[in-house]
Amino acid sequence: MYVLYLSTLSFILFTLYNCFSDKRNKNLTCKKLDDKNNYSFIIKNIEFFKNGKCVELKNYNNYYFKQNNIELNVNFIYDFFVVNYIYNNTEYKYYSENGFLTFPMYSSEQIKNYVYINKISSAKLLVTETDNNKISVTDEIDILPMLIPFIGPNYNFYEDLEYIGTNVTKLNVDKILTYLKCKNENTYDKLDTVNKNYKLLFYDNFNNEYNIDSNYLRWNPELKL
């Protein structure tokens, strides 16, 4: 009788162990799959530019779940290219003058998941034009919709790629504005990046103003209360 009791108890414990063990393993598997799905990048297309014009557009629409060296497969010399891609249901742009592309730019460990983030709430481009009578007129352009895709997944204009050993083309303000002018010539027809007849202003969550007077686009996403 005692032996039968022990056998029954052992069977019950063994069954319970397997049940919870399977459930735990399934949860772990689901988490790994979720992590993989979260780290999913899609290249929509790559635009190649030469002498201020888009000379070729290559469509991809490919998913990437790990970093790869992408063959650009172009038989001409270009000044720069812009990658249009999607991460976490958000469209981004990546500017480069390199002859190669590592994509995604960040590994899964390098992607930052902010709890609170200091976002750019507004971006204005003030373009001043002076006529022959030396009368100056300043146009204000809402540049945020076209500029914000260059912010990147880590919300810092890819600045951190310099510090993690990636050969990255820093986002020069004049060159990005030249790209925007190529895409929207009518909007930026008065813009002169050579003589710098513009002023670029950013505004944060609290409407603080930032005069972007450096050569490169930068933004600190850490929220300071």
KOLKE-233178 format. One line per 8 residues: number of its first residue (from 1); their letters; for each residue x, y, z negated of C-alpha. Coordinates in steps of 0.25 Angstrom, whole numbers, plus 5000, padded with zeros to 4 digits. Layout:
! residues N
NUM) a) X/Y/Z  ...;
This chain:
! residues 225
1) myvlylst) 5000/5000/5000  5011/5009/4996  5019/5006/5009  5006/5009/5017  5004/5022/5010  5019/5026/5014  5017/5022/5028  5004/5030/5030;
9) lsfilftl) 5011/5042/5023  5023/5041/5032  5014/5040/5045  5006/5053/5041  5019/5061/5038  5025/5056/5051  5013/5061/5059  5012/5074/5052;
17) yncfsdkr) 5027/5077/5055  5026/5073/5069  5013/5082/5070  5020/5094/5064  5033/5091/5071  5026/5091/5085  5019/5104/5082  5032/5111/5078;
25) nknltckk) 5039/5106/5090  5028/5111/5099  5028/5125/5092  5043/5125/5095  5041/5122/5109  5030/5132/5111  5039/5143/5105  5051/5139/5114;
33) lddknnys) 5041/5140/5126  5036/5153/5121  5050/5158/5120  5053/5154/5134  5041/5160/5139  5044/5173/5132  5057/5174/5139  5052/5174/5153;
41) fiiknief) 5056/5184/5163  5051/5186/5177  5058/5193/5188  5048/5200/5197  5058/5206/5207  5071/5212/5209  5073/5226/5217  5086/5229/5223;
49) fkngkcve) 5090/5244/5226  5100/5250/5235  5101/5265/5237  5089/5269/5230  5080/5259/5237  5074/5245/5234  5081/5236/5245  5076/5223/5240;
57) lknynnyy) 5065/5217/5231  5067/5202/5227  5054/5196/5221  5057/5185/5210  5045/5182/5201  5053/5172/5194  5053/5168/5179  5066/5167/5171;
65) fkqnniel) 5066/5160/5157  5082/5162/5155  5093/5171/5161  5097/5168/5175  5106/5174/5185  5097/5179/5196  5102/5178/5211  5099/5192/5217;
73) nvnfiydf) 5102/5187/5231  5103/5200/5238  5112/5202/5250  5114/5217/5248  5120/5227/5239  5110/5234/5230  5112/5245/5220  5103/5239/5209;
81) fvvnyiyn) 5091/5230/5207  5079/5230/5197  5073/5217/5192  5058/5218/5189  5055/5207/5179  5045/5203/5168  5047/5199/5154  5037/5197/5144;
89) nteykyys) 5026/5202/5153  5033/5215/5155  5040/5220/5168  5054/5225/5167  5065/5230/5176  5080/5227/5176  5090/5236/5184  5103/5231/5188;
97) engfltfp) 5115/5234/5197  5121/5220/5196  5123/5210/5206  5116/5199/5198  5105/5198/5188  5104/5190/5176  5089/5188/5172  5083/5189/5162;
105) mysseqik) 5092/5200/5157  5090/5195/5143  5091/5181/5137  5079/5177/5128  5087/5180/5116  5090/5194/5120  5076/5198/5122  5071/5207/5110;
113) nyvyinki) 5058/5206/5104  5055/5219/5098  5044/5220/5087  5044/5235/5088  5050/5242/5100  5053/5257/5103  5046/5258/5116  5048/5269/5127;
121) ssakllvt) 5034/5275/5127  5037/5285/5138  5048/5289/5148  5048/5302/5156  5057/5306/5167  5058/5321/5168  5063/5324/5182  5067/5339/5185;
129) etdnnkis) 5067/5345/5199  5073/5359/5202  5069/5366/5215  5077/5376/5223  5071/5387/5214  5077/5380/5202  5063/5377/5196  5063/5364/5189;
137) vtdeidil) 5051/5355/5188  5051/5342/5179  5043/5330/5182  5040/5320/5171  5039/5306/5176  5033/5294/5167  5045/5285/5169  5041/5274/5159;
145) pmlipfig) 5033/5264/5168  5045/5263/5177  5056/5264/5167  5051/5255/5156  5053/5242/5164  5068/5244/5163  5067/5244/5148  5069/5228/5148;
153) pnynfyed) 5064/5218/5138  5072/5223/5127  5067/5237/5129  5081/5244/5130  5083/5245/5145  5092/5233/5145  5103/5240/5137  5105/5228/5128;
161) leyigtnv) 5110/5220/5140  5123/5227/5139  5126/5222/5125  5122/5207/5128  5132/5206/5139  5123/5207/5151  5129/5214/5163  5117/5224/5164;
169) tklnvdki) 5116/5237/5172  5112/5248/5162  5100/5256/5166  5105/5269/5171  5094/5280/5170  5097/5286/5184  5097/5272/5191  5084/5268/5184;
177) ltylkckn) 5078/5281/5188  5083/5279/5203  5076/5265/5203  5063/5272/5198  5065/5282/5209  5067/5271/5219  5054/5265/5215  5046/5278/5213;
185) entydkld) 5052/5288/5222  5040/5297/5222  5040/5298/5207  5054/5300/5205  5057/5308/5218  5063/5320/5210  5072/5312/5201  5087/5314/5204;
193) tvnknykl) 5095/5304/5196  5108/5310/5202  5106/5324/5196  5098/5319/5185  5086/5328/5185  5078/5319/5175  5076/5317/5161  5072/5304/5155;
201) lfydnfnn) 5064/5303/5142  5059/5291/5134  5049/5291/5123  5047/5281/5112  5036/5275/5104  5036/5288/5095  5037/5297/5107  5052/5300/5104;
209) eynidsny) 5059/5306/5116  5072/5300/5122  5080/5308/5132  5086/5297/5141  5099/5305/5144  5109/5293/5145  5113/5286/5158  5106/5273/5154;
217) lrwnpelk) 5092/5269/5149  5092/5265/5135  5081/5263/5124  5081/5258/5110  5069/5249/5108  5071/5248/5093  5060/5255/5086  5065/5265/5075;
225) l) 5054/5269/5065;
